[in-house]
């Protein structure tokens, strides 16, 4: 049993994402069995409308946003139900100035829109994720950002990130992914692509070199990969 830190309601405990056994997408959405559990990653309190991976861990500052922030209230009533928890959590993180969890939650909202076949929403939330994606010196988050831009149809933005990344020393796997993305950008392809399409032979369980390691304080990627 877990207790919502905002209103004291009984809520479900934090969900542990199962380790993926199949290769992820190019934006690092995990393969099965993790992929199908997306809707459980963010809990939403039925009492007060708070949304977070762990409702028991919300702070008094978060509680004030849930209770009094007009943008949060508007999202609760106007956001599509399939993506509402991700959008609420993204806003809470933005109010904290916590960039990585906010960007991750917006990307997850886009994944939920993909599953609901709501293309316009998926594009919108990828654009929003790209706009708040924190700068990083690491390779994987920049590879992910290329795919976010590409899937949103922002080929110029994708090309700019790809060109900058190409100036860095890259290992064989990163080079293969970058070159594959550049081909997709050149053909103006916006569809889902799996990491195994860029890295031959295709993987089943993602190799350690395929796993994302953004400089995220949220621990999302570690939880996603079953490392925590």
NUNUFI-269858 format. One record per residue (C-alpha): residue number from 1; x, y, z. Coordinates in pm, 1 decimal, decimal comma. Layout:
REM residues N
<site><i>NUM</i><X>X</X><Y>Y</Y><Z>Z</Z></site>
...
//
This chain:
REM residues 228
<site><i>1</i><X>0,0</X><Y>0,0</Y><Z>0,0</Z></site>
<site><i>2</i><X>112,4</X><Y>354,3</Y><Z>-75,2</Z></site>
<site><i>3</i><X>-27,7</X><Y>693,1</Y><Z>30,2</Z></site>
<site><i>4</i><X>-59,2</X><Y>999,0</Y><Z>-195,7</Z></site>
<site><i>5</i><X>158,1</X><Y>1272,1</Y><Z>-46,4</Z></site>
<site><i>6</i><X>-84,5</X><Y>1540,6</Y><Z>-167,0</Z></site>
<site><i>7</i><X>-420,6</X><Y>1420,7</Y><Z>-35,0</Z></site>
<site><i>8</i><X>-352,8</X><Y>1107,5</Y><Z>170,0</Z></site>
<site><i>9</i><X>-553,0</X><Y>875,9</Y><Z>-53,1</Z></site>
<site><i>10</i><X>-448,9</X><Y>513,4</Y><Z>-85,5</Z></site>
<site><i>11</i><X>-274,5</X><Y>472,1</Y><Z>-423,1</Z></site>
<site><i>12</i><X>-83,7</X><Y>199,4</Y><Z>-600,0</Z></site>
<site><i>13</i><X>288,6</X><Y>171,4</Y><Z>-530,2</Z></site>
<site><i>14</i><X>547,7</X><Y>285,0</Y><Z>-781,0</Z></site>
<site><i>15</i><X>550,7</X><Y>53,7</Y><Z>-1083,0</Z></site>
<site><i>16</i><X>877,0</X><Y>-122,5</Y><Z>-1166,0</Z></site>
<site><i>17</i><X>918,5</X><Y>-140,4</Y><Z>-1542,7</Z></site>
<site><i>18</i><X>1021,6</X><Y>-492,5</Y><Z>-1646,6</Z></site>
<site><i>19</i><X>1355,8</X><Y>-529,2</Y><Z>-1819,2</Z></site>
<site><i>20</i><X>1315,1</X><Y>-524,8</Y><Z>-2198,2</Z></site>
<site><i>21</i><X>1397,9</X><Y>-842,6</Y><Z>-2386,9</Z></site>
<site><i>22</i><X>1367,4</X><Y>-698,9</Y><Z>-2738,2</Z></site>
<site><i>23</i><X>1560,7</X><Y>-413,5</Y><Z>-2897,9</Z></site>
<site><i>24</i><X>1428,1</X><Y>-59,4</Y><Z>-2841,9</Z></site>
<site><i>25</i><X>1319,4</X><Y>196,7</Y><Z>-3097,5</Z></site>
<site><i>26</i><X>1561,7</X><Y>462,2</Y><Z>-3216,4</Z></site>
<site><i>27</i><X>1416,7</X><Y>701,3</Y><Z>-2955,8</Z></site>
<site><i>28</i><X>1492,8</X><Y>429,3</Y><Z>-2699,1</Z></site>
<site><i>29</i><X>1132,7</X><Y>333,2</Y><Z>-2632,8</Z></site>
<site><i>30</i><X>1198,2</X><Y>-13,7</Y><Z>-2491,5</Z></site>
<site><i>31</i><X>1101,4</X><Y>-339,9</Y><Z>-2650,5</Z></site>
<site><i>32</i><X>869,2</X><Y>-595,2</Y><Z>-2496,2</Z></site>
<site><i>33</i><X>774,8</X><Y>-675,0</Y><Z>-2229,7</Z></site>
<site><i>34</i><X>845,8</X><Y>-320,8</Y><Z>-2105,4</Z></site>
<site><i>35</i><X>682,2</X><Y>-157,6</Y><Z>-2407,5</Z></site>
<site><i>36</i><X>329,3</X><Y>-274,1</Y><Z>-2328,5</Z></site>
<site><i>37</i><X>341,6</X><Y>-144,1</Y><Z>-1972,0</Z></site>
<site><i>38</i><X>367,7</X><Y>223,5</Y><Z>-2073,9</Z></site>
<site><i>39</i><X>29,3</X><Y>320,3</Y><Z>-1929,2</Z></site>
<site><i>40</i><X>144,7</X><Y>208,1</Y><Z>-1581,8</Z></site>
<site><i>41</i><X>464,5</X><Y>414,7</Y><Z>-1566,6</Z></site>
<site><i>42</i><X>292,7</X><Y>723,5</Y><Z>-1424,2</Z></site>
<site><i>43</i><X>28,1</X><Y>687,6</Y><Z>-1153,7</Z></site>
<site><i>44</i><X>-258,3</X><Y>936,1</Y><Z>-1124,2</Z></site>
<site><i>45</i><X>-436,6</X><Y>984,5</Y><Z>-793,1</Z></site>
<site><i>46</i><X>-812,7</X><Y>948,7</Y><Z>-828,1</Z></site>
<site><i>47</i><X>-858,7</X><Y>1172,4</Y><Z>-525,4</Z></site>
<site><i>48</i><X>-663,8</X><Y>1489,2</Y><Z>-604,2</Z></site>
<site><i>49</i><X>-533,4</X><Y>1435,6</Y><Z>-958,5</Z></site>
<site><i>50</i><X>-165,2</X><Y>1428,8</Y><Z>-867,4</Z></site>
<site><i>51</i><X>46,8</X><Y>1239,6</Y><Z>-1120,7</Z></site>
<site><i>52</i><X>393,7</X><Y>1093,7</Y><Z>-1068,4</Z></site>
<site><i>53</i><X>586,3</X><Y>768,4</Y><Z>-1095,3</Z></site>
<site><i>54</i><X>568,9</X><Y>756,9</Y><Z>-713,0</Z></site>
<site><i>55</i><X>276,2</X><Y>950,8</Y><Z>-565,8</Z></site>
<site><i>56</i><X>410,5</X><Y>897,9</Y><Z>-215,2</Z></site>
<site><i>57</i><X>727,7</X><Y>1090,8</Y><Z>-298,0</Z></site>
<site><i>58</i><X>568,0</X><Y>1420,7</Y><Z>-402,9</Z></site>
<site><i>59</i><X>680,7</X><Y>1730,2</Y><Z>-213,4</Z></site>
<site><i>60</i><X>479,0</X><Y>2011,4</Y><Z>-51,8</Z></site>
<site><i>61</i><X>576,9</X><Y>2229,2</Y><Z>-348,4</Z></site>
<site><i>62</i><X>436,4</X><Y>1967,6</Y><Z>-586,6</Z></site>
<site><i>63</i><X>119,4</X><Y>1957,0</Y><Z>-377,8</Z></site>
<site><i>64</i><X>74,4</X><Y>2331,9</Y><Z>-419,2</Z></site>
<site><i>65</i><X>96,5</X><Y>2295,9</Y><Z>-797,6</Z></site>
<site><i>66</i><X>-161,0</X><Y>2015,1</Y><Z>-793,3</Z></site>
<site><i>67</i><X>-400,6</X><Y>2218,0</Y><Z>-578,3</Z></site>
<site><i>68</i><X>-359,2</X><Y>2569,7</Y><Z>-717,8</Z></site>
<site><i>69</i><X>-179,8</X><Y>2585,4</Y><Z>-1054,3</Z></site>
<site><i>70</i><X>-434,5</X><Y>2683,8</Y><Z>-1324,2</Z></site>
<site><i>71</i><X>-236,6</X><Y>2515,6</Y><Z>-1603,1</Z></site>
<site><i>72</i><X>-231,8</X><Y>2190,3</Y><Z>-1407,2</Z></site>
<site><i>73</i><X>-607,2</X><Y>2218,1</Y><Z>-1350,1</Z></site>
<site><i>74</i><X>-664,5</X><Y>2278,9</Y><Z>-1720,8</Z></site>
<site><i>75</i><X>-460,7</X><Y>1972,8</Y><Z>-1817,2</Z></site>
<site><i>76</i><X>-664,0</X><Y>1758,5</Y><Z>-1577,8</Z></site>
<site><i>77</i><X>-986,8</X><Y>1845,4</Y><Z>-1761,6</Z></site>
<site><i>78</i><X>-867,8</X><Y>1900,8</Y><Z>-2117,5</Z></site>
<site><i>79</i><X>-578,9</X><Y>1661,8</Y><Z>-2189,1</Z></site>
<site><i>80</i><X>-657,1</X><Y>1335,5</Y><Z>-2369,7</Z></site>
<site><i>81</i><X>-700,4</X><Y>1061,5</Y><Z>-2111,4</Z></site>
<site><i>82</i><X>-442,5</X><Y>831,9</Y><Z>-2275,8</Z></site>
<site><i>83</i><X>-165,2</X><Y>1086,7</Y><Z>-2218,7</Z></site>
<site><i>84</i><X>-292,3</X><Y>1291,3</Y><Z>-1924,6</Z></site>
<site><i>85</i><X>-69,1</X><Y>1135,5</Y><Z>-1651,1</Z></site>
<site><i>86</i><X>246,2</X><Y>1197,1</Y><Z>-1857,5</Z></site>
<site><i>87</i><X>149,6</X><Y>1557,9</Y><Z>-1928,7</Z></site>
<site><i>88</i><X>63,6</X><Y>1629,5</Y><Z>-1565,5</Z></site>
<site><i>89</i><X>392,4</X><Y>1481,0</Y><Z>-1447,9</Z></site>
<site><i>90</i><X>581,7</X><Y>1678,5</Y><Z>-1713,6</Z></site>
<site><i>91</i><X>424,9</X><Y>2000,8</Y><Z>-1585,4</Z></site>
<site><i>92</i><X>511,0</X><Y>1918,3</Y><Z>-1224,5</Z></site>
<site><i>93</i><X>871,9</X><Y>1858,4</Y><Z>-1329,7</Z></site>
<site><i>94</i><X>880,5</X><Y>2184,7</Y><Z>-1524,4</Z></site>
<site><i>95</i><X>754,4</X><Y>2373,2</Y><Z>-1219,4</Z></site>
<site><i>96</i><X>1049,5</X><Y>2218,0</Y><Z>-1030,4</Z></site>
<site><i>97</i><X>1286,3</X><Y>2320,7</Y><Z>-1314,6</Z></site>
<site><i>98</i><X>1372,1</X><Y>1951,3</Y><Z>-1340,5</Z></site>
<site><i>99</i><X>1450,3</X><Y>1923,0</Y><Z>-1709,6</Z></site>
<site><i>100</i><X>1516,7</X><Y>1554,5</Y><Z>-1772,2</Z></site>
<site><i>101</i><X>1200,9</X><Y>1408,8</Y><Z>-1616,0</Z></site>
<site><i>102</i><X>992,3</X><Y>1676,0</Y><Z>-1790,3</Z></site>
<site><i>103</i><X>1140,6</X><Y>1594,7</Y><Z>-2130,9</Z></site>
<site><i>104</i><X>1109,2</X><Y>1220,2</Y><Z>-2071,4</Z></site>
<site><i>105</i><X>742,8</X><Y>1253,1</Y><Z>-1970,6</Z></site>
<site><i>106</i><X>660,8</X><Y>1452,9</Y><Z>-2284,1</Z></site>
<site><i>107</i><X>830,6</X><Y>1187,9</Y><Z>-2497,3</Z></site>
<site><i>108</i><X>628,6</X><Y>921,0</Y><Z>-2316,5</Z></site>
<site><i>109</i><X>310,7</X><Y>1118,0</Y><Z>-2392,1</Z></site>
<site><i>110</i><X>410,9</X><Y>1099,4</Y><Z>-2759,6</Z></site>
<site><i>111</i><X>455,6</X><Y>722,1</Y><Z>-2726,5</Z></site>
<site><i>112</i><X>106,8</X><Y>700,2</Y><Z>-2576,1</Z></site>
<site><i>113</i><X>-24,8</X><Y>899,2</Y><Z>-2872,2</Z></site>
<site><i>114</i><X>149,9</X><Y>656,9</Y><Z>-3108,7</Z></site>
<site><i>115</i><X>-31,3</X><Y>369,1</Y><Z>-2939,0</Z></site>
<site><i>116</i><X>-362,6</X><Y>555,0</Y><Z>-2966,8</Z></site>
<site><i>117</i><X>-291,2</X><Y>631,7</Y><Z>-3335,7</Z></site>
<site><i>118</i><X>-319,7</X><Y>1003,3</Y><Z>-3260,4</Z></site>
<site><i>119</i><X>-51,6</X><Y>1129,1</Y><Z>-3498,1</Z></site>
<site><i>120</i><X>-111,2</X><Y>1500,9</Y><Z>-3451,1</Z></site>
<site><i>121</i><X>-77,0</X><Y>1473,2</Y><Z>-3073,5</Z></site>
<site><i>122</i><X>234,5</X><Y>1258,4</Y><Z>-3111,6</Z></site>
<site><i>123</i><X>395,4</X><Y>1528,1</Y><Z>-3326,3</Z></site>
<site><i>124</i><X>297,3</X><Y>1803,4</Y><Z>-3081,6</Z></site>
<site><i>125</i><X>442,1</X><Y>1626,7</Y><Z>-2778,7</Z></site>
<site><i>126</i><X>761,1</X><Y>1531,9</Y><Z>-2960,7</Z></site>
<site><i>127</i><X>802,5</X><Y>1897,1</Y><Z>-3051,4</Z></site>
<site><i>128</i><X>750,2</X><Y>1992,3</Y><Z>-2687,0</Z></site>
<site><i>129</i><X>994,6</X><Y>1724,4</Y><Z>-2570,1</Z></site>
<site><i>130</i><X>1257,2</X><Y>1854,0</Y><Z>-2812,9</Z></site>
<site><i>131</i><X>1203,5</X><Y>2210,6</Y><Z>-2693,3</Z></site>
<site><i>132</i><X>1283,9</X><Y>2120,9</Y><Z>-2330,6</Z></site>
<site><i>133</i><X>1540,3</X><Y>1842,6</Y><Z>-2395,7</Z></site>
<site><i>134</i><X>1839,4</X><Y>1940,2</Y><Z>-2178,8</Z></site>
<site><i>135</i><X>2182,6</X><Y>1981,9</Y><Z>-2338,5</Z></site>
<site><i>136</i><X>2407,1</X><Y>1684,3</Y><Z>-2277,0</Z></site>
<site><i>137</i><X>2766,1</X><Y>1593,8</Y><Z>-2362,1</Z></site>
<site><i>138</i><X>2668,8</X><Y>1226,7</Y><Z>-2379,0</Z></site>
<site><i>139</i><X>2601,6</X><Y>1040,7</Y><Z>-2702,7</Z></site>
<site><i>140</i><X>2278,7</X><Y>853,3</Y><Z>-2630,5</Z></site>
<site><i>141</i><X>2054,8</X><Y>1148,0</Y><Z>-2538,5</Z></site>
<site><i>142</i><X>2163,5</X><Y>1329,2</Y><Z>-2854,2</Z></site>
<site><i>143</i><X>2088,1</X><Y>1021,2</Y><Z>-3065,1</Z></site>
<site><i>144</i><X>1747,8</X><Y>1013,9</Y><Z>-2899,9</Z></site>
<site><i>145</i><X>1693,5</X><Y>1383,4</Y><Z>-2975,0</Z></site>
<site><i>146</i><X>1767,6</X><Y>1325,8</Y><Z>-3344,0</Z></site>
<site><i>147</i><X>1488,4</X><Y>1069,2</Y><Z>-3354,2</Z></site>
<site><i>148</i><X>1247,6</X><Y>1295,5</Y><Z>-3165,9</Z></site>
<site><i>149</i><X>1299,9</X><Y>1569,7</Y><Z>-3425,9</Z></site>
<site><i>150</i><X>1274,6</X><Y>1322,4</Y><Z>-3714,7</Z></site>
<site><i>151</i><X>954,4</X><Y>1159,0</Y><Z>-3589,5</Z></site>
<site><i>152</i><X>802,9</X><Y>1507,2</Y><Z>-3548,6</Z></site>
<site><i>153</i><X>888,8</X><Y>1588,9</Y><Z>-3911,2</Z></site>
<site><i>154</i><X>1148,0</X><Y>1848,1</Y><Z>-3808,1</Z></site>
<site><i>155</i><X>1416,5</X><Y>1726,7</Y><Z>-4046,9</Z></site>
<site><i>156</i><X>1617,6</X><Y>2047,4</Y><Z>-4020,5</Z></site>
<site><i>157</i><X>1634,3</X><Y>2016,9</Y><Z>-3642,0</Z></site>
<site><i>158</i><X>1728,7</X><Y>1650,1</Y><Z>-3670,7</Z></site>
<site><i>159</i><X>2001,9</X><Y>1731,7</Y><Z>-3922,6</Z></site>
<site><i>160</i><X>2149,5</X><Y>2004,0</Y><Z>-3701,8</Z></site>
<site><i>161</i><X>2178,8</X><Y>1767,8</Y><Z>-3403,6</Z></site>
<site><i>162</i><X>2316,7</X><Y>1492,3</Y><Z>-3626,8</Z></site>
<site><i>163</i><X>2578,5</X><Y>1719,6</Y><Z>-3781,2</Z></site>
<site><i>164</i><X>2697,4</X><Y>1837,8</Y><Z>-3440,0</Z></site>
<site><i>165</i><X>2710,8</X><Y>1482,8</Y><Z>-3307,1</Z></site>
<site><i>166</i><X>2911,5</X><Y>1373,2</Y><Z>-3611,0</Z></site>
<site><i>167</i><X>3193,6</X><Y>1603,4</Y><Z>-3499,3</Z></site>
<site><i>168</i><X>3244,8</X><Y>1396,8</Y><Z>-3183,4</Z></site>
<site><i>169</i><X>3446,9</X><Y>1075,8</Y><Z>-3157,1</Z></site>
<site><i>170</i><X>3190,2</X><Y>796,2</Y><Z>-3181,7</Z></site>
<site><i>171</i><X>3216,5</X><Y>423,9</Y><Z>-3132,8</Z></site>
<site><i>172</i><X>3106,2</X><Y>179,5</Y><Z>-3401,7</Z></site>
<site><i>173</i><X>2749,8</X><Y>143,9</Y><Z>-3273,5</Z></site>
<site><i>174</i><X>2690,1</X><Y>517,6</Y><Z>-3240,2</Z></site>
<site><i>175</i><X>2836,0</X><Y>577,5</Y><Z>-3587,3</Z></site>
<site><i>176</i><X>2602,5</X><Y>316,0</Y><Z>-3736,8</Z></site>
<site><i>177</i><X>2297,9</X><Y>469,5</Y><Z>-3566,9</Z></site>
<site><i>178</i><X>2395,5</X><Y>821,1</Y><Z>-3674,9</Z></site>
<site><i>179</i><X>2447,8</X><Y>717,7</Y><Z>-4036,6</Z></site>
<site><i>180</i><X>2116,6</X><Y>530,3</Y><Z>-4036,8</Z></site>
<site><i>181</i><X>1939,7</X><Y>839,1</Y><Z>-3899,6</Z></site>
<site><i>182</i><X>2099,9</X><Y>1058,6</Y><Z>-4162,7</Z></site>
<site><i>183</i><X>1965,1</X><Y>829,3</Y><Z>-4434,5</Z></site>
<site><i>184</i><X>1617,0</X><Y>850,6</Y><Z>-4279,9</Z></site>
<site><i>185</i><X>1642,4</X><Y>1228,8</Y><Z>-4261,1</Z></site>
<site><i>186</i><X>1748,5</X><Y>1240,1</Y><Z>-4625,8</Z></site>
<site><i>187</i><X>1439,7</X><Y>1044,4</Y><Z>-4734,1</Z></site>
<site><i>188</i><X>1215,3</X><Y>1245,4</Y><Z>-4496,4</Z></site>
<site><i>189</i><X>1104,5</X><Y>932,4</Y><Z>-4316,2</Z></site>
<site><i>190</i><X>898,7</X><Y>995,4</Y><Z>-4000,7</Z></site>
<site><i>191</i><X>800,0</X><Y>640,4</Y><Z>-3908,8</Z></site>
<site><i>192</i><X>902,2</X><Y>423,6</Y><Z>-3616,2</Z></site>
<site><i>193</i><X>1236,1</X><Y>248,9</Y><Z>-3659,8</Z></site>
<site><i>194</i><X>1396,1</X><Y>-6,6</Y><Z>-3429,9</Z></site>
<site><i>195</i><X>1752,1</X><Y>18,3</Y><Z>-3309,0</Z></site>
<site><i>196</i><X>1815,6</X><Y>-327,8</Y><Z>-3451,3</Z></site>
<site><i>197</i><X>1760,1</X><Y>-184,6</Y><Z>-3801,6</Z></site>
<site><i>198</i><X>2064,5</X><Y>37,4</Y><Z>-3755,3</Z></site>
<site><i>199</i><X>2278,4</X><Y>-217,9</Y><Z>-3574,2</Z></site>
<site><i>200</i><X>2335,2</X><Y>-541,4</Y><Z>-3762,6</Z></site>
<site><i>201</i><X>2286,5</X><Y>-822,0</Y><Z>-3684,6</Z></site>
<site><i>202</i><X>1960,9</X><Y>-738,3</Y><Z>-3504,4</Z></site>
<site><i>203</i><X>1963,2</X><Y>-775,3</Y><Z>-3129,2</Z></site>
<site><i>204</i><X>1712,1</X><Y>-947,4</Y><Z>-2904,1</Z></site>
<site><i>205</i><X>1802,5</X><Y>-822,5</Y><Z>-2556,9</Z></site>
<site><i>206</i><X>1971,3</X><Y>-483,6</Y><Z>-2611,8</Z></site>
<site><i>207</i><X>2347,3</X><Y>-499,2</Y><Z>-2575,6</Z></site>
<site><i>208</i><X>2496,6</X><Y>-266,3</Y><Z>-2317,3</Z></site>
<site><i>209</i><X>2626,7</X><Y>-44,1</Y><Z>-2598,4</Z></site>
<site><i>210</i><X>2267,7</X><Y>5,1</Y><Z>-2716,6</Z></site>
<site><i>211</i><X>2141,5</X><Y>126,2</Y><Z>-2381,6</Z></site>
<site><i>212</i><X>2075,2</X><Y>496,9</Y><Z>-2322,6</Z></site>
<site><i>213</i><X>2263,2</X><Y>675,2</Y><Z>-2046,4</Z></site>
<site><i>214</i><X>2141,8</X><Y>1037,0</Y><Z>-2047,0</Z></site>
<site><i>215</i><X>2265,5</X><Y>1254,6</Y><Z>-1764,6</Z></site>
<site><i>216</i><X>1922,9</X><Y>1235,8</Y><Z>-1606,0</Z></site>
<site><i>217</i><X>1872,4</X><Y>1289,3</Y><Z>-1236,6</Z></site>
<site><i>218</i><X>1533,6</X><Y>1117,9</Y><Z>-1249,9</Z></site>
<site><i>219</i><X>1670,9</X><Y>765,9</Y><Z>-1278,3</Z></site>
<site><i>220</i><X>1413,1</X><Y>695,9</Y><Z>-1551,1</Z></site>
<site><i>221</i><X>1651,7</X><Y>524,3</Y><Z>-1789,7</Z></site>
<site><i>222</i><X>1798,8</X><Y>311,5</Y><Z>-1510,0</Z></site>
<site><i>223</i><X>1452,0</X><Y>200,7</Y><Z>-1399,7</Z></site>
<site><i>224</i><X>1354,7</X><Y>137,7</Y><Z>-1760,6</Z></site>
<site><i>225</i><X>1648,4</X><Y>-95,4</Y><Z>-1809,7</Z></site>
<site><i>226</i><X>1591,4</X><Y>-274,9</Y><Z>-1479,7</Z></site>
<site><i>227</i><X>1910,3</X><Y>-136,9</Y><Z>-1325,1</Z></site>
<site><i>228</i><X>1740,5</X><Y>-0,5</Y><Z>-1011,3</Z></site>
//
